C-alpha cells in the first residue's frame, strides 16, 4: 500500500488547512491510522491517531484544534487543522498500521507564519 499525503502549504497564524492522505489500496483492513509531524531539529511526534478503528487520540498541543477522520470508502485519512500557530510548522506524515504492517506517506509541508 502506498500513501500520498497532500494539502500542505503556507498559511498565516490563526488560519486553517486540511491535510489528506490517500491510500493506493483498501484501508479497511488497517484498524489504526495516524498523523505525525516533525519540525526542524525535533523528533517526530504524534499529532492524532485512530486506534482499532474507534479510539481517537490527539497530541496535547493540538487538542481542540485538529480533527482526524478516515473514510474507508474513499481510502482516505484527513486531518482538519484550525487555529494554526507557527509552532505547528512541520512536515506532516500519515501512516496506517495492521499488526506488524506499517506504511508511511511521504510527508507534506505545513508552514505557519506569524
C-alpha positions in Angstrom: 0.0 0.0 0.0 1.3 3.4 -0.9 0.2 6.6 0.9 0.1 10.0 -0.8 -0.2 13.0 1.6 -1.4 16.3 0.3 -2.9 19.6 1.4 0.1 21.2 3.0 1.1 24.7 2.3 1.7 28.1 3.8 -0.9 29.8 6.0 -1.0 32.7 8.4 -1.4 32.2 12.1 -5.0 31.6 13.0 -5.7 30.0 9.7 -6.8 26.5 8.7 -5.7 23.7 6.5 -6.9 20.2 5.8 -4.4 17.5 5.0 -5.4 14.4 3.2 -3.7 11.0 2.8 -4.8 8.8 0.0 -4.1 5.1 0.1 -3.4 3.2 -3.1 -5.3 0.2 -1.7 -8.0 -0.6 0.7 -7.7 1.0 4.2 -10.5 -1.1 5.6 -8.2 -3.8 6.9 -6.0 -1.3 8.7 -7.6 -0.6 12.1 -5.0 2.0 13.1 -4.2 5.2 11.3 -2.3 8.3 12.4 -0.8 11.6 11.6 2.7 12.5 12.9 4.7 15.6 12.4 8.4 16.5 12.5 9.6 20.1 12.9 13.2 21.1 12.1 15.6 19.8 14.8 12.9 18.0 16.6 11.7 14.4 16.9 8.7 13.1 15.1 5.7 13.4 17.3 2.2 12.0 17.2 -0.5 14.5 16.1 -3.5 12.4 16.1 -4.5 8.7 15.7 -7.4 6.4 15.4 -6.7 3.1 17.1 -8.7 -0.1 16.5 -11.0 1.9 14.2 -12.6 3.8 17.0 -10.3 5.2 19.7 -9.2 8.7 18.8 -6.1 10.3 20.4 -4.7 13.7 20.0 -1.3 15.2 21.0 -1.7 17.7 23.8 -0.6 20.6 21.7 -3.4 20.1 19.1 -6.3 19.1 21.2 -9.4 21.2 20.4 -7.8 22.5 17.2 -7.3 19.4 15.0 -9.7 16.7 13.9 -8.7 13.4 12.5 -11.0 11.3 10.3 -11.0 8.4 8.0 -13.2 7.4 5.0 -12.7 3.8 4.2 -15.0 4.1 1.2 -12.6 6.6 -0.3 -9.5 5.1 1.3 -8.5 8.5 2.7 -7.3 9.8 6.0 -7.8 13.5 6.7 -6.6 16.0 9.3 -8.5 19.2 9.7 -6.3 21.8 11.3 -7.6 25.1 12.7 -6.3 28.0 14.8 -2.8 27.2 13.4 0.2 28.7 15.1 3.9 29.0 14.0 4.6 26.0 16.4 2.5 23.8 14.0 5.1 24.3 11.3 6.4 20.9 10.4 6.4 18.1 7.8 3.2 16.1 8.4 3.2 12.3 7.8 0.4 9.9 7.7 0.6 6.2 8.4 -1.6 3.1 8.5 -1.0 0.0 10.6 -2.2 -3.5 10.9 -0.4 -5.9 13.3 3.2 -5.7 12.2 2.5 -3.9 8.9 3.2 -0.2 9.0 3.1 2.1 6.0 4.1 5.8 5.9 3.3 8.5 3.5 5.9 10.8 2.1 5.0 13.9 4.1 3.6 17.2 3.3 5.0 20.5 4.5 2.9 22.9 6.6 4.3 26.3 7.3 2.5 28.8 9.5 3.7 32.4 9.5 3.2 34.8 12.4 
